[in-house]
Amino acid sequence: MALEYPNYADKAIFVDLLAEGSTETEPATDKHVDVWIEDKEISFTTACDPPGVGQRIINDFSPVENAFLIELGSMKIVEHAQTPSMLYPALNAQ
């Protein structure tokens, strides 16, 4: 999770994708996202897979937490790390 969001809000757009619902194999729903946002006090965009598509986030991105730094103009992945904090040096270089 991008805990340092306020410090980097002028350099990046943060998006948190919630894949798991009540169990590891259950896709997240809007209700899970709402609870996640409230519990973690997330102040940036959070989303989940649309209903009926399964766990595309897990299947298309990764079965474990990952963070991506993407250049918005080209949608090219600039950096990839297991946690957002590992991407802070790249944001600091901007």
Secondary structure, 3 states (H helix, E strand, C coil): CCCCHHHHCCCCCCEEECCECCCCCCECCHHHHHHHHHHHCCCCEEECCCCCCCCHHHHHCCCCCCEEEEECCCCEEEEEECCHHHHHHHHHCC
